[in-house]
Amino acid sequence: MSKQRTRRRPPRTPQQRAAAQARQARRQQRRAARAQARAAGAKRRTGWVGLRRSRAQRWGIAAVAVIGTVLIWLFADWPLAIGLTVVWLVALPALVVLTMGRRY
């Protein structure tokens, strides 16, 4: 079907060919500019926050979160434990930044 459609299509005019070549050239320029920008930024940011820290740091953060949550649930009644757990999990990122510093 596409071969028949190609045969029936009128031939391209020189202006159409020039416009297609200009579009292709702009596309190549954009690709080259993106590649150059990527190469220039050697220190790139990662998309996920956890990947900015070492594996040991991530394990330590997880361990502190689990230990803190377990301690809350061991020593508090369940309504209080729910509230303290929420506060603990909201405050944990701030504690991580304060103790380990920001990583960009």
Summary of the structure (lengths in Angstrom):
residues: 104
radius of gyration: 28.7
end to end distance: 54.0
largest distance: 82.0
contacts: 188
relative contact order: 0.06
helix: 79%
strand: 0%
